[in-house]
């Protein structure tokens, strides 16, 4: 068993690497990089300023990993300091430093070009896709440590790790010099114990959710701040929605920061009333999954027990209807019925996630196809088991049909269905594209197609990695569940077996 899990984990890692390599090459080779500006308002606003526009384009490409970019302004600021008279003379296109800039970067293999209006030279070098891929993998996992922050404006920054508490009273392991102040902390948010020592880095979102870390876009709560009374480390008391465990180092503090914080760890996330995108999809998916298994399995078993009877025929009518009718059609039909007969909201934001009525139609619509699938397979597996020799033997011993179904048929018929439970859980995280679109649910379902349409390459890569990783792990968990339910199943070859 241990050997099997080890091999599967290794294959899973290799599969992820292959998947991400293919997707990375497709995104950065087949999609023209000019397309990323199609939804960028700043790019359009700079149309009347060609020099600023060109600088903006090159800096954006550099931030996204397409190329290395250097300009004369930065070159001169490094030589003489920003804002000095020498720098002002240096940035002229006719200066000796401009000629030296061109010579230096030409020797390094950079392409030299000149701005339209000022005539200043700039240099850029395209980065090979493979080197960008290796850099993406190398920077994916970040380990925080007391020397992570290097701030020239704060040379006396103390460095070290200590025990303490957050302003809300939860025990914590604190760090000075790390990116995050609290490396391990507790609070009232699930799963109650959190860590910042090891984090995943998928870059920042662009052009949508500009400048926000990808994982913050996915996992950060939404809506209005949820405030509570807190006494800050400075002694000031007030209402705030700050999640203190998320506070990161901030170089420049404003007056409000100094009133609340005793150090530079003042860049914090806030707790909001609405669940995150992944949270909404997960809650909706879990509810739909519970509904699907709670209805599909008993009804499928009842259909098998009453094979060719009225229950079986009605169940088959429902199954055929769900299979034959496009999902878009029956969801709209169900939405109309729910709204007309029971006054339920037809779009999720009408009452919001705080009202249980908002969840009813999306959850049931999401569960409809799963219910039919579970009914069909439960019936099929149960009917197969009914014709087995052990069932005939049980009947000969005098067991009634109910005892046979409960103690024998159900136990064996459920085995292949249990294998799909982890995959169903994985589907809760990835969201449901059609259902979420019809009910205007702000979940994960639309994130990947929207990111592709908006050329948000960093988001595409992050979501692909998450979805592929979840899918690979769900298959492994499905195999483990099979062994747990039925010890007769072996995932490895026995020694001596031919």
N, C-alpha and C positions, 0 to 999 in steps of 0.2 A: 504493500500500500504506500509506504513512504517513498519507495523508489519510483512508483508510478506518478505520485504527486510531484516529485522532483523533476521527472522527465517532462511532465505536462507543463509545469511552470517554465522550464527552459524553452519548450516549444512555444509557449504563450509569449514569452519575451521576444523570441525570434520572429514570431508572427507580427507582433506590434511593430518591430523595427522594419520589417518588409512593407507592411501597410503604410507606415508613416513615410518611408522612403519614396514609395510610389506616389502618394498624395503630395508630398513636398515637391517632388520634381514636376508633377503636373501643374501645381499652383504657380510655381515660380518659373516654369519654362513655357507652358502652353498659354497662360493668360497674360496678355500684354500688360506691362506694369503701368502704362498710362491710364488703364481702366480704373485704377483705384481712386482717381480724382473725380469720377463721375458723380459721386454723391457728397463731394467736399465743398461746402459753402465758402470756406476761406479761399480755396483755389479760384473760385469764380470771382470773388471780390477783388482779387489781385490782378485782374485782367488789364487794368489801366496802369499797372506798375510792373513792367516786364522784368526788371532786375530783381525786385522782391519776389515775383512769381517764380523765377528760375531758381532762386535761392531756396524758396519754400519747397519746390519740387524735389530738389536734390537732397535737402535735409530730410524730407519725408522718406525718400527712397533709402537713405542711409539708416534711418531709424528702423525701417522694415527689413534691413539686411540685404538690400539689392547691391549696394556699392559703398565704397569709401569716398568721402567728399571733404575737400579742404578749400577754403577761400582765403583771399588776401586779408580780409578784415581780421579773421582769427589768427592768421600768421603774424600780422603786425602787432596785435594785442599781446601775443605771447612774447614778442621781442621787447616791446616798450611799455606794456601795461595799457589796459583799456582806458580811453579818454584822454591820454596824454597828447601834447602837441606833436611829439615825434610820431605817434601813431597816426595822427591826422595827416601828416605829410607822407607817411609810409603807404597809406591806402590809395594814394593817387596812382593811376594806371601807368604813369611815366616815371615813377620812382625807381631808384636802384633796387630797393627791396622787392618791387614787383618783378623785375628781371631775375633776381635771385630766386624768388618763389617759383617762377616758371622753370628755371634751370634745375632746381632741386627736385621738383616733382616729375619732370620729364625723365630724369635719371632713374627714378623709382618706378617708371612704367605707367604713370598716370596719363590720362588724356587731358590736354590743356584746351580750354575754351575761354571766351571773353563775354562779359555781360554786355547787353545791347546798349544801354544808356551810359553807364560810367566807364565802360571799357576795361574794368578790372578783370584780371585773369582768375580763373578758378580751375581746380584739378579734381578729377574723379577717376575711379578705377572700378570696373564691374567685378563683383566677387563671383567665383564659380559656384554653381548650385551645390556641388558636393561639399565644398568648404562651408557653405551656409548651413547645410544639413548637419554636418558634424558639430558646428557651433550651436545649433538649435538643441541637439541632444545633450551637448556638454553643459549647457546653461539651464537645462530643464529642472534639475534638482538643486536647490539652494540650501546650504547649511549655515545657519546664523552663528556668529561668534563675536566675542568682545572687540575684535579688531576690524569688523566689517565696515564701520563708519570711519571715513577719513575726511574730516572737515577742517580746512585751513583756518576758518574763522573761529574754531573752537579747539585750539591746540592742547588745552588742559582737560579735555574730556576724560573723566575717570573711566577705567575699564575693569570689568570684573563681573562675577555672578554672585548673587546673594539670595537669601530667603526673605520673603515678605508677604504683603497682602495687596490686593487692588483697593482702590478707594471705595469699592462696594463691599469690601470685607472678605472676599474670597482669598484663600491661600494661594501663593504664586511663587515661582522662581523668577527672579528679576535679573536683568542684565543691563549694564551700562557699556556702551560701545557697540552693541548689537544693533541691527536694523529695528528689531522689535524690543520693547522694554520688558515685556512679560513673555518668557520663553515657555512657561507652563502655568496655566491658571484655571480657575474654576469660576463658573457663574451659573445662572439659572437657565441658560440656553442649552438645548440638546446638542451634543451628548454630555454636557455639563463639565467635562474635562477637556481642555483645548491646549494645543501646543503650536508654537511658532518656530521651533528649533529647525525643523525640516519643512520646507515649503516647495510647492511646484511653481515654476515660472514659465508661463506661456506668452509673456510679453504683454503689451497693452493693446487695447482695441482701437481700430482705425478703419474707416472714417466714422462709423457709428460708435457711440459711447467713447468719444475721443479721449485718449490719455488715461482711461481707467483700466486697471489691470484686468485681464481676461477673467480670472477666477472671481474677482469682485463683481464683475458684471453678472456672472452666472449664479453666485452664491449669496450676494448681498441682498438684504431685505429691501422692500420697496414701499413707497407711499410716505405717510407722515411719520415724524419721529415719535417714538414712544418714550416719554420722559418720566423720570422719577427723581426724588429728592436725594442729592448726593453731597457729601462734604469732600471737597477736593483736597489735594495734598497741601495746598497753600493755606488751608483753613477756611476758604470761602465756601459757602453753602448755596446751592441753587438747584433748579430742575434741569436735567440734561438727559439726552438720549445716547450719550457716548458709551461705546463698548470699550472699556479701558484696556482689555486684553489685546485689542487690535492696534494700540498706539505705536506709531513708528517715529523714527528720528526725523526732525524737521530743522533745517539749518537756520531759517529766519523766523523769529517769533514776533507776533504782533501783540498789542496791548491786551486783548482778550486772552491770548495764550498765556501770558505772564500772570494773569489773575487766577488761572486755573492750574497751571503746571509749574513744578519746581525745577524742571529740566527741559531738554529739547524734545522730549517724546510727546509731541502735541498733535501729530497727524493721526486722527482716530476715525474709525467708522462709527456710525450711529445705528441704533436699533430702530427699525421702522415697523409700522403696523401690518403691512402686507408681506406674506412670505416671499422668498426669493423665487426666481423663475424655475429653478430646479425643485424648489420646495413645493410650489403650486402643482407642477407636473407630478411630483412624487406622491403628494397627498391624493390627488385625483386618481392616479394610477393604482395606489394601494386600495382605495375604496372600491374602484372598479374591479380589481383583482379579487377582493373579498366577496363582492357581489357575484362575480363570475363563478368562482369555485363553490360558493354557498348555494347557488341555484343549479349550475351546470352539472355538477357531480351527482347530487341526489336525483335530479330529473333524468339524467342519463341512465342511472341505475334502475330507476322506476320503469323506464322504457324497456330495458333489458328484461326485467322481471315480468313485464306485461307485453312481451314481444307479439307484434301484430294486433295488439289490442288498441283501445281508443287512446290511451295515454301515449303509446308508441306512435300512432298515426298523427296525433296532434303535434307531438315533438318533431316528427319528420317534416311536417308542414312548415314549422318555424325554421328548422335547419335549412330546408330548401329555399325558403324566402330570403334568409340572410345571405345564402350563397349566390342566389340568382340576381337579387336586386343590388345595384351599386350602393356602396356604403354612403355615398353622398346623398342619395335619394332617401334611404330609409331614416337617416339621421334628421333630414329636414322634415320628413313626415312625423317622426317622433317629437321633434321640437315643436311643431305646430300643434300637435295633440296636447303636449304638456302645457303649452301656453294657453290654449283655448279652454281646456277642461279644468286645469288646476291653477291657472294664473301664475305659472312659474316664469321667471325672467328668461328671455330668449338669448340674451348676451350676458356674459359673466360680470362685466363691470357695472351693470345696472345697480345691483345691491352690494357688489364687492365680496371678497372672500370671507368677510366677517359674518355674513348671513348664510345660514345653511341652505336656504332655497337656491342660492346661486350654484351650488354644487350638484343639485339633483339631476338636472337634464344632462350636463356634460358627463357625469359619472355613469349614468344609465346608458347613454349613447355609446360611451367607450366600452361598456361591458357587453353590449348586445352581441357583437361578433364572437367574443370570447365564450359567452354562454353557449352559443350554438356549437362552437368547436368542441368544447368540453362535453356537451351532451352527446355529440356524435361519437367521439372517441371513447367515452365511458361506456356507452351502449355497445360499441363494437368489441371492446376488450372484455366486457362482462359476458356478452353472448359467446365469445370464443371460449371463455372459461367454463361456461355452462355445459359445453360439450366435452369437457375434459373427463378423464377416467376418475380423478379423485372426487369429482362432483357426483358421479354415478355411484361411487363407493359410499359417499356420505349419505346419499338417498337410501341405499340398501341398508344402512345402519339405523335408519328411522328418523334422521334429522329432517325437520320441516324446511320449507323453502326459505323462510326468513332467516333461520339459523345458518343455512348454507351460504346465503348471500352475505350476511354480516361477518361470519367467521372465516369464510374461505374465498368466495368469489371476489368480494370487495378488496380484500388484502392483496390478492394477486393482480387484479385489474388496475389497481391504483399505481402500481410500480412504474409503468411507462409514463403515466401522467405526472407523477411526482418529479420525474427527470426534467420536466419543463418549468417547474416552479421558479428556479433561479432566473431563467430567461424571462419569465413574466415579471419578476422584480426588476430586472434590468430594463425592461420596456417602460416601467414606471418612471425611471429616471430620464430616459431619452425623450419621453413625451409622445403625444399623438398629434400628428400634423393636421389631419382633416378635422378631428373633433375640436381641437384648440382653435383652429381657424374659423370654424362655423360659429362657435360660441364666444369668439374674441377673448380667449383666455391668454393671459400673459405668462405662458409657460415655456418649456424647452422645445415643444414641438416645432415651432417656426424658426428657431434660432439658426439651425444649420442652413436651410434653404434661404433664409433672409441674408445670412452672412455670405453665401455664395453670390446672391444677386447684388449685394452691395460691395462685393470685392473686398470684404473684410478678411484678408488672408490669415491673419493671426488667429482670429476666431474660428475659421474653418479648420485650421490645423489642430487647435486645442480641442474642439468638439469631436473631430475625427479620432483623436487619441483617446478621449474619454469614452466615446461610444465603442470603439474597437476594444479597449481594455475591459470595459464592463462585459461585453459580449464574450470575450475569451474566458474571463473568470466565471461567468455564468455557466458555461459548458462544463468547466472543471467541477463547480459546485453541484451541478446536476448529476455527475458521475458519483460524487461522494454521497449524495442523498440516496442513490440507488443502493449502494453498499449498506448504508445505515438502515434502510427499510428492509432489504432482503440480503442477509449475510451470505446466501448461496451464490450471489453474483461476485465474480472475481475479475478485477481489472488487470491482473498480471498473469503471466504464464507460470504455472506451477513447475517446480523443478522435477525433471524426469518425465514430464508429459510429452508425448510424441506429437 
